[in-house]
Amino acid sequence: MMLVATKPASQTPWRLGTYYEAIFKPAITQAGLTAVRADAVIFATGKIMDQVWRGINKPMILVSSNQEDVPFDLRHIRAIFYDQTDPFWEPKLIDRIADNIKSALTNPEEAIFRVEQG
């Protein structure tokens, strides 16, 4: 799961921890999995990046409030976009993330980020 945002934290009303507790954790649980924050279980320098690189060629779901925040080289990956002006954006986002997780588990080849060898 990857939240994409280019705004500085001071301009983003929701911080990653808030998203994790209010959106990601309920969605992951709804999909039948156990949510674990990498930064809560990995403490040594470099280990998070090692796991990120090992995650390449595995299912990935991007979450962003807009297309422009998604890096151009990741735009071919499925992404979930949400609109915080919608009064029901939170439950809609939870449902969409849960559905995409289930889909990625069923059809992982459709959600895989592939690094082009060149």
N, C-alpha and C positions, 0 to 999 in steps of 0.2 A: 504494500500500500504506500503510495507516495503522494503527499500533499504538495502541490506546486503553487508557489507564490513568489512574486518578485517585489512586492511592497515591503518596506522596512517594518519591523514588528510594531513600531510606534504608530504606523498608519493602518495596521491590520487589527480590527477590533477583537478578533478571536485569535488566540495564540495556539500553538500546536498542542499543548497540554489540554487546553479546553476542547479542541477538536477531538483529541484522542478519547477523552472521557465522555463527551456528549454525542459524538458522531461515530467515530471508528470502532470503539469498543462495543457499543450496542449493535452495530452493523455486523461486525465479525462474529459476535455471539449469535445473532439472528441467523447467520449463515451456518451455524453449527460448529464453529471453531473457537479456540481459546485465544483471546487477544493478549499479546505480550509486547511491551515496549522495548525495543532494542536498547535504548539508553538507560533502561531500568535494570538490565541484566548484564550489560557489557561495559566494563570499566577500563580496560587497558587501551592505551593509545593505539590507533590503527585498526583495532579489531572490527569496528563498525564498518569501515571502508572495505576491509577484507570480505565481510559478509555481503556488502552491497555488490562487489564485483562477482562474488559467487552466485548472487541472485540473477545475474545476467543469464539469459537463455532459460529463465523460469517465468511463470505467469506473473504479470504486473498489471496493476490498475492505477491509473493516474486520476487524481481528483483536483479540480481547479475551478475557480469562480469564472474564468474566462480563457478563451483559446490563446490569447496573446501571452499569457503566463507560461504556457507549455513550450519548452524549448523546441526549436524547429526540428531537431533530429529525433524527437520523441513523439511528434504529431501523428505518426502512423500507428501508435499504440492506442488501444481503447482508452477513452478518457470520460470521466463523469464531470459534467459541468453543472453548477448550481447557482442560484440567484438568491442572495440574502434579502432581497426586497420582497420575495414571495413569503407571505406569512406562514406558510407550511413548509418552508425549505428544509428544516431540520428532519422531520420524519420522512419527507420525500427522499432526501439525500441518504438517510440510513437505509431505506428500502432499496434504493438504486445500488448502493455499495454492496449490500447483502446479496442482491440478485446477481451482480457482476462477479462477486466472489464465487457464488455457486456455479455460474457459467464458466469461470476460469478453472474451477475444479473439474467440471464435466468436459470442457473443451480447452485444455491448457494451451494447445498449439495456437489458438486464436489470441491469447493474451501474452505471448512470449516476446520479450524484447531481445532482438537478435543484433549482435554486433557484426557489422560487415567486415570481413577480412579483406585487406587491401594491400 
